[in-house]
């Protein structure tokens, strides 16, 4: 984070969205645009189409000419309205981005994204400093993985967690009607926050998920099977939440053990979400080793990112405000850095600006106090942490509680 001498930079604002879409990322974009348009030193507000790719291609929308009404409608629409990209800028790429910004007299750059996006902002900011170009760059947090360091939580997580919680409420009801073993594979490469959200589905003592497996704890297949058998023998059913990024004691993702050819993206990340192989493997292990016939698995994949109609109002409000705050830091206070969300009380948030280097390229994990000692579920401390982020009107399922009628023939089939 840098604070510059008091001076107003006259020029354009450029906003872009990077990485995976979320249900509320457009709230942050709208916050940047609407707040920027209030400042007289801003000559235009541009939006880069397809993130960094749009910047190097000079593919911009002039959002100065977008109506406020339509921006508000876009704000409540999931996914990235400016579209996104997974490209990882190298040195040459960043040089090209900076030259485009300088040519267009861009003085304020706002990039909405996660770990990799924050690193991009850091590199571009360094380019501007080295060129002695007056420029303010702000990283705006966004990720459903909730894995940005320094942040209590990140915009996008609350809505995705709401989807996961509600999906497992439904899985519980389905599994209760026709008992068996159900496995839900949830996004989460290195952090288990999203998978852990399934725990909110537990209302009654017999509700699932009965087991939760996260990347923060080593996954052992034999112990997994023992956990499932113990639960199934006790309840006659078992609902399981598994993070796509579970790994063995050596840190090797379980998924990579199943793939003859490991596919990676531009950031060097192994592709985990494009296949149902993990769920299928775990289901087959249970069928073959435990001899349980009714075993099913679902891979949530992209569903949880931008599911329409399953959005946390708290998440929406914070995503809007974090975009507005980013503009205020840059234009009012003449600062650059990464906006950080901090919890204050139960429940409120506040914002501060952190140095880009303190956030860029780093990963936050589930704290130990959020995971049970057996490593197969979460604690009440996590549920207390998560519940406000899910927003209002979450709802819950209710079971019948009427007593059983007395049998006459005493027969069971």
N, C-alpha and C positions, 0 to 999 in steps of 0.2 A: 504494500500500500504506500502510495506516495502522495504527499500534499504539496502543491505547487504554490508559487506566489499568486496573490490575488490578481486574477486577470480573466477576462471573459474571452473565450475562443470563439470567433465567428466562423461558422461553416456548417457543414452537413452532419447529421446524425445517421449512423448506419446500425441497423439491428439485424441479427441473424439467429437462426435456431439450428442447433446441432444435435447429433445423436438420436436416440430413440424418442419417438413422440410420446406425449403424455396427455391425460385428459384436461390438463389446465395450463399447458405451456403457452397457449394463445392469450391467456390472461396476462402473463408477463410481457408478451409482445405488445399487447394493447396498452398496458401500463407505460411501457417505454414510449410508444408513439404519442399517446395522449398527453403525457407529462412533458415530453420534449417540445410539443407544439405550443406550449405556453411561454417558451423562452424566446425573446426577440433576437438573441444572437444566433439562433438556429435558422439557417436559410432553407433547408429541406430535410425531410426525414425519409430515408431510404430503407427498404427492406431487401435483403439479399435472398434470392431464390436458391434453394438447395445449399444453404450454409456457405462454407468456405468455397465450394465449387462455384457458387453464384458470384462470389466476390472476384475471383480470378477471371471469370467470364464477363464481368461487368453486367450481370443479369440482375437488375434492380427494379423494384416497384417504388414509385414515388408515393409513399404513404402520406405525404403532406396533403395529397388530394383525395384521400380516402375519407368518406363521411364518418362522423362520430357514431352515428347509428349503426352503420355496417360493422365498424370496428367492435362495437359492443356485442353484436350478434356473433362475430367471429370469436370473440373472447370466450363465449360459453360453448363453443364448438370444440370437441376434442381433436387431437393430433396437431401437427405443425402446419399452420396455414401458409407459412413461407416455404414449406417443404424442407427436407433435411438431407444429410449426407453422412456417410461413414468414412469419408476420406480423411487420412491423417496427413496434415501438411508437413513436408520436410523443409529444410532450409531454403531451397530454391522456390518451393511453393509459397512459403511465407514472404519471401522477397517480392514475389509477383503480387501477392495480396496487398502488401504495403504500398507498392507502386500504384496499384489501382486506387487505393484509398487516398493517396496523396494527389493523384490526378483529378479526383472528384472533390477535392477539398473536404474530405471527411475528417472532422476533428474529434468526434465522439463515436466510439465503437462499443456496442453492447452485444455480447454473445451469450445466448441462453443455452446452457448445456451442463453436462456432468464433468467427470474427471478429465477426460481427454480434451473437452472444449475449454476448460479452464487453462490447460497447458497451452492451447493455441493462442488464447488471449495474452498469456505471459510472453510468448515468443514475439507476437506482433507488437506488443508494447515495447519490448527491447529493441526491435527494429526502428521504431519511431524515435526512441531515445538516442540511439546511435546515429541517426540521421539528423538529430537536433530539430525534429519536426514536432511542433506543439500539438499534443494529441492526448486524449484521455480514453483509457480502455477499462471497461468494467465487465467482469464475469458475473452472470446472473444464474444462481443455482437451479438445477433441474435434474431429477433422476428418480425413477420409480424404485431403484435399488436402495436409495436412502444411504448411500455410501460415501458422501462427500465429507471430508474431515472438517472439524470445527463446528459444523452445523448440527443443531439438535435434530433436525429433520429437513427434508428437501421437498419443494413443490413437485407434485406428481405422485409422491409416495402415498399420501393419504387416500387418494382416489383409487389407486391400484390396490392398496391394502383393503379398502372397502369392498372392491370386487372380489378379492380372494376370500375375505371373511364371509361374504354372502354366498359365494360359490360353495364353500364348505358347509354352510348351513343347509343348502340344498343337498349336498352329498350325504350329510348326516341323515336327512329325512329319507332319501332314497335307500340308503344302506339299512336304515331301521325297518323299512317295509320289506325289503328282500335282503336279508343279512348275508354278508360275505366280507371280503377284503377289498377296500377301495384305496387306490393310490392316486394322489394328485401331485403332479410335478409342476413346480412354480419357478418363475424366473429368479435368478440370484446367482451370479457368477462367483463372487468372493464373499458376499455378505448375505446373511439369512433374514434380514428384516422383513422382506415381502412374504416369504414362506411362513415366517412366524406369525404373520397376521391371521393365518388360518385358526389360530388358537381362540380368537374372539367368537368362533362358531360354537364353542362349548357353553351351553346353558345348563343342561342337566348332567348329573354325574356320569351317565352312560354315553354322553355325546362325544363325538370325535371333534378334531383329530386326536386320536389316542396316542399317536406317535408323530413327532416332528423331527426331521433331520436337516441340519444346517451345515454350510461349508466351514463354519468355525470349529466344528468338531470332526475328528477323523471318523470316517465311515468304515465299519467292518461288517461284511456280509453275514458272517456267522452270528454276531451279536444282533444284527438286524432280524434275522430269522428267529432267534430266541425271543426277542421283544414282541414280534408279531404273534408267535405261538402262545406266549403268556397272555397276551391281550385277547386273542381269539378263544382260548380255552376258558377265560373268565367271563367274556361277554357274548361269545358266539358271533362276533363281528369285529372288524378293525378298520378304522379310517386313518390314513397315513398322509401327511404332507411332507414332500421331499423337495429340497432345493435342487435345481438343475446342476449346481456347482459343487455338489458333495464330492469329497475327495478322500483318498485313503491316507494312512498314517505318513506316507512319504510325500503327500501334497499333490499326488496325481489325480486329476479329475476322473471319477468313475466312468464318465462318458467316453473318455479317450481310450479306455481299455476295450471298448466295444467296436471301435472304428478302425478299419484297416488304413484309411486315409484321413488324417486329421485336417479339417478345413479351418482356415484362419481368415479373419478380416484384416483390413488395412492397419488396424492398431495392434495386430499380433494376437488377438483374442481368439481362442478356440470357439468355433460355432457350437453352441449348446442348445439353442432354442428351435432349430429348424427340423427336429426329428423327435419321434416318440420312443426312441430306442431305450432310454433310461427306464421309463415306466414299464415298457414291455419286458425288459430284462428282470426287473424286480418282481414283476407279476409271475414270470416263468419260474424264477427261483422259489417263490412261495408255493406255486402249484406243484413243482417237482419235489421239493424238499419237505414241505409240510403236508402235502396231499390234500390241500384245500382246493375244491373245484371252482368255487365262485370267486374269482379274482379279476378285478377290472382296474384299468389305469387310464388317466386322462393327462395330457400335457397341455397346460393352459396357453403356452406360447405367447403370441401377440395379443390375445384377447384381453388381458389385464391392463394393457397400456392405454388404450383409447376407447374403452367400452362406453358406448353412448348411453346416457341415462343412469349411470352409476358413478356419480361424481360427488365428492365431499365438498360441502359448502365452505368448510374451514379451509380446505386445500385451495379452492377457487379464490377466496379472499386474500390468502397469503401470497398466492402466485401473482395476483394483481399488484399487491402492495410491494412485493420485492422488486418488480419492474419499475414502479414509481420511485422507490428508494434509490435504485441504481442511478436513475437520471438525476435525482437531487444530489447525490454524492458527486457526480461528475460536473453538473452545470452550476449548482449552487456553491458547492464546497471545493470544486477544482481538484478532485482526487481521482485516483484510479485504484483498482484492486478487485477483490472478490466479495460480493455481498454474502454475509453469514447470518443465518437465522438462529436466534437463541431463545430458549424457553424462559419465561419469567412468570412464576406462580403457576396456578392451576385454574384456568388455562389461558395463557397469553404469550405473545412473542414480541421480540424486539430485534432490531437489525443493527449490524455494524459492518464496517469494511475491513477486510483482512488483506495482507499482502498476497499477491497472486502466487508467489513461490510457496506460501504456506499451505495452499490448497491444491495446486496443479499437480496432477499425476499421482496423487495419494489416495489411499482407499481406507475408509472407515469400516470397522467390523462390529458385529453385535457384542456389547459388553458382556463380561462373564456373568454379571448379576442378572442378565436377561435369559440365561440358559440354565436348565436344571442340571443337577450333579451327574445324572446318567447320560447327559448329552443327547437325549431323545425327546425333549419337549422344552417348553419355555416356562418362566416363572411368572408370578403375579406382578412382579415389578415391570415386566415387559408389557403386560396387559394394561397396567396403569399408565404407562408411557404412551401406548398406542391409542387408547380409546378416544381421546379428544380429537385426534387427527382424522378420524373417520367421519366426523361431521354429524349432523342431526338426522333423525329419522332412519337410523340403520335398521331397526326392527329386529325381531327374533321369532323363532319358531316355537310353537306350544304343543305339548303332548296331551293326549287324553289322560285324565286322572280318575275316572270312574272305577269303582271296585269290580272285580270279576264276579260273574254270576256262578253259583254253585253248580258243579257238574252232577248229572244224574246217572249217566251210563258209565262215567269214569274212564272213558276211552281217550287215548291220545294217538294221533296218526303222525 
